[in-house]
Amino acid sequence: MDADEREIYQFLKSWGSQFIASREICRRAGGKQRSHQEPEWAKPVRLRMVEHGILESNATGHFRIKRFPRNNKNKQWVSPDIAKILEEKGVKIEEAGADSDVAPDEYYDQL
Protein backbone atom coordinates (compact mmCIF):
# COMPACT_ATOMS: atom_id res chain seq x y z
CA MET A 1 0.00 0.00 0.00
CA ASP A 2 1.18 3.50 -0.73
CA ALA A 3 0.85 6.50 1.61
CA ASP A 4 -2.62 7.56 0.41
CA GLU A 5 -3.97 4.04 0.75
CA ARG A 6 -2.55 3.84 4.28
CA GLU A 7 -4.24 7.11 5.27
CA ILE A 8 -7.60 5.84 4.06
CA TYR A 9 -7.03 2.42 5.62
CA GLN A 10 -6.13 3.85 9.03
CA PHE A 11 -9.12 6.20 8.95
CA LEU A 12 -11.58 3.44 8.05
CA LYS A 13 -10.01 1.06 10.55
CA SER A 14 -10.98 3.44 13.35
CA TRP A 15 -14.65 3.12 12.29
CA GLY A 16 -14.67 -0.69 12.43
CA SER A 17 -17.32 -2.34 10.27
CA GLN A 18 -19.38 0.81 9.71
CA PHE A 19 -19.76 2.13 6.15
CA ILE A 20 -18.44 5.69 5.69
CA ALA A 21 -19.49 8.17 2.99
CA SER A 22 -17.09 8.92 0.18
CA ARG A 23 -17.06 12.64 0.89
CA GLU A 24 -16.33 12.02 4.56
CA ILE A 25 -13.29 9.92 3.64
CA CYS A 26 -11.97 12.72 1.42
CA ARG A 27 -12.56 15.28 4.15
CA ARG A 28 -11.15 13.47 7.16
CA ALA A 29 -8.53 10.99 5.97
CA GLY A 30 -6.18 13.47 4.32
CA GLY A 31 -6.61 16.38 6.67
CA LYS A 32 -8.15 19.82 6.36
CA GLN A 33 -5.46 21.34 4.11
CA ARG A 34 -5.58 18.54 1.58
CA SER A 35 -9.37 18.43 1.41
CA HIS A 36 -9.45 22.16 0.61
CA GLN A 37 -6.81 21.86 -2.11
CA GLU A 38 -8.14 18.65 -3.69
CA PRO A 39 -11.72 17.84 -2.58
CA GLU A 40 -11.85 14.53 -4.50
CA TRP A 41 -8.28 13.33 -3.91
CA ALA A 42 -9.36 9.97 -2.49
CA LYS A 43 -11.61 8.88 -5.37
CA PRO A 44 -8.96 7.08 -7.49
CA VAL A 45 -7.29 5.69 -4.38
CA ARG A 46 -10.56 4.21 -3.08
CA LEU A 47 -11.31 2.62 -6.44
CA ARG A 48 -7.83 1.10 -6.52
CA MET A 49 -8.32 -0.26 -3.01
CA VAL A 50 -11.64 -1.84 -4.03
CA GLU A 51 -9.92 -3.52 -6.99
CA HIS A 52 -7.20 -4.90 -4.68
CA GLY A 53 -9.85 -6.25 -2.30
CA ILE A 54 -8.98 -4.01 0.64
CA LEU A 55 -12.26 -2.06 0.68
CA GLU A 56 -15.85 -2.92 -0.08
CA SER A 57 -18.71 -0.59 -0.90
CA ASN A 58 -22.46 -0.75 -0.52
CA ALA A 59 -25.17 0.33 -2.97
CA THR A 60 -25.12 3.94 -1.75
CA GLY A 61 -21.39 4.43 -2.40
CA HIS A 62 -20.19 4.17 1.19
CA PHE A 63 -16.98 2.30 1.95
CA ARG A 64 -15.49 0.17 4.73
CA ILE A 65 -12.57 -2.21 5.17
CA LYS A 66 -13.39 -5.58 3.72
CA ARG A 67 -14.17 -8.13 6.39
CA PHE A 68 -11.69 -10.85 7.13
CA PRO A 69 -13.10 -14.33 6.46
CA ARG A 70 -13.21 -16.33 9.67
CA ASN A 71 -13.69 -20.03 10.20
CA ASN A 72 -16.71 -20.33 12.51
CA LYS A 73 -17.28 -24.09 12.21
CA ASN A 74 -16.29 -25.04 15.73
CA LYS A 75 -17.41 -21.89 17.52
CA GLN A 76 -20.41 -21.99 19.78
CA TRP A 77 -22.18 -19.27 21.72
CA VAL A 78 -21.66 -19.33 25.49
CA SER A 79 -23.91 -17.53 27.94
CA PRO A 80 -22.26 -14.92 30.18
CA ASP A 81 -22.90 -17.02 33.29
CA ILE A 82 -21.20 -20.08 31.86
CA ALA A 83 -18.35 -17.94 30.50
CA LYS A 84 -17.79 -16.59 34.01
CA ILE A 85 -17.66 -20.11 35.46
CA LEU A 86 -15.24 -21.26 32.77
CA GLU A 87 -12.98 -18.26 33.36
CA GLU A 88 -12.87 -19.09 37.08
CA LYS A 89 -11.73 -22.61 36.15
CA GLY A 90 -8.98 -21.20 33.89
CA VAL A 91 -10.58 -21.84 30.50
CA LYS A 92 -10.06 -18.96 28.08
CA ILE A 93 -13.20 -17.86 26.21
CA GLU A 94 -12.78 -15.85 23.02
CA GLU A 95 -15.38 -13.09 22.69
CA ALA A 96 -16.54 -11.47 19.47
CA GLY A 97 -15.46 -7.84 19.71
CA ALA A 98 -15.94 -4.82 17.43
CA ASP A 99 -12.66 -5.47 15.58
CA SER A 100 -13.12 -9.23 15.22
CA ASP A 101 -13.95 -8.87 11.51
CA VAL A 102 -10.91 -6.75 10.68
CA ALA A 103 -7.71 -8.60 9.83
CA PRO A 104 -4.25 -7.55 10.99
CA ASP A 105 -2.53 -4.84 8.95
CA GLU A 106 -0.13 -7.38 7.41
CA TYR A 107 -3.03 -9.15 5.70
CA TYR A 108 -4.05 -5.99 3.83
CA ASP A 109 -0.42 -5.13 2.99
CA GLN A 110 -0.17 -8.40 1.05
CA LEU A 111 -3.18 -7.63 -1.16
C-alpha positions, 0 to 999 in steps of 0.5 A, spaced: 500 500 500 502 507 498 501 513 503 494 515 500 492 508 501 494 507 508 491 514 510 484 511 508 485 504 511 487 507 518 481 512 517 476 506 516 479 502 521 478 506 526 470 506 524 470 498 524 465 495 520 461 501 519 460 504 512 463 511 511 461 516 505 465 517 500 465 525 501 467 524 509 473 519 507 476 525 502 474 530 508 477 526 514 482 521 511 487 526 508 486 532 513 483 539 512 489 542 508 488 537 503 481 536 502 481 544 501 486 543 495 483 537 492 476 535 494 476 529 490 483 526 492 481 519 495 476 517 489 482 514 485 485 511 491 478 508 493 477 505 487 484 502 486 483 499 493 476 496 491 480 492 486 485 490 490 480 487 495 482 491 501 475 495 501 468 494 499 462 498 498 455 498 498 449 500 494 449 507 496 457 508 495 459 508 502 466 504 503 469 500 509 474 495 510 473 488 507 471 483 512 476 478 514 473 471 512 473 467 519 472 459 520 466 459 525 465 451 524 467 449 531 465 456 535 459 456 539 455 461 543 456 461 550 452 464 555 455 470 560 454 465 566 457 459 563 463 464 561 464 466 568 464 459 570 469 457 565 474 463 566 474 461 574 476 454 572 482 457 567 478 456 560 479 462 556 473 464 552 474 468 546 469 473 545 466 477 538 469 484 539 468 490 534 474 489 531 473 481 530 472 482 523 478 486 521 484 482 519 491 484 521 494 490 517 499 485 514 493 481 511 491 488 507 499 489 505 499 483 502 493 484 497 
